[in-house]
Structure formats: C-alpha cells, structure tokens
Amino acid sequence: MLQTTTPQEILGFVCHDRVTGFQGVALGYVTYLSGCNQVLLVPSVTSEGKLGESHWFDVQRLTVIATETRLELDNFGTPGCDAPAPKR
C-alpha cells in the first residue's frame, strides 16, 4: 500500500490499482478540497499498437510497482503551456 501521497513520490512511477487490477504510469495528480486525492494512470500500448484509455483512481487504492523505473521527462524547452488541457 502507498504510504505517502505527495505528487513527487508517485508521479512517473508505474502503479497498480488494487480494486480493478488496472496498471499504468502515474501521469497526473489532483488534490480536492474534500481530501479525495486522485492519480491519473496511463496504460501501456496494447499488443495491437493502440493507446489504452487513461483513468483516475483514488490514491489510497494504488500500489507503486517498485521493480519499474520511474519515468522522467525533460520539459524545459516545451512545457506545454500552449496546448489545451487534457479532456476526460
């Protein structure tokens, strides 16, 4: 079970949802006033080469898969502020 829930400690890691079995890279983190923090998991490409659908999960349901290397991106030159926000 995930002991800490800060974005810096989960973003970029492969996570597993204990309820559904869904697995993906933690690409987004949102904090709600109600305290129900959620993480956006993006799955791997399917065997047919298609992108899977991303889903939001409550952070307390997730387990970080420690055997996987953390994904790190260098967005210094292209921070994405000119692109629209992702839609669900």
Secondary structure as GFF3:
##gff-version 3
##sequence-region A 1 88
A	DSSP	alpha_helix	7	10	.	.	.	ID=ss1
A	DSSP	beta_strand	14	17	.	.	.	ID=ss2
A	DSSP	beta_strand	23	30	.	.	.	ID=ss3
A	DSSP	beta_strand	38	42	.	.	.	ID=ss4
A	DSSP	beta_strand	55	58	.	.	.	ID=ss5
A	DSSP	three_ten_helix	59	61	.	.	.	ID=ss6
A	DSSP	beta_strand	62	64	.	.	.	ID=ss7
###
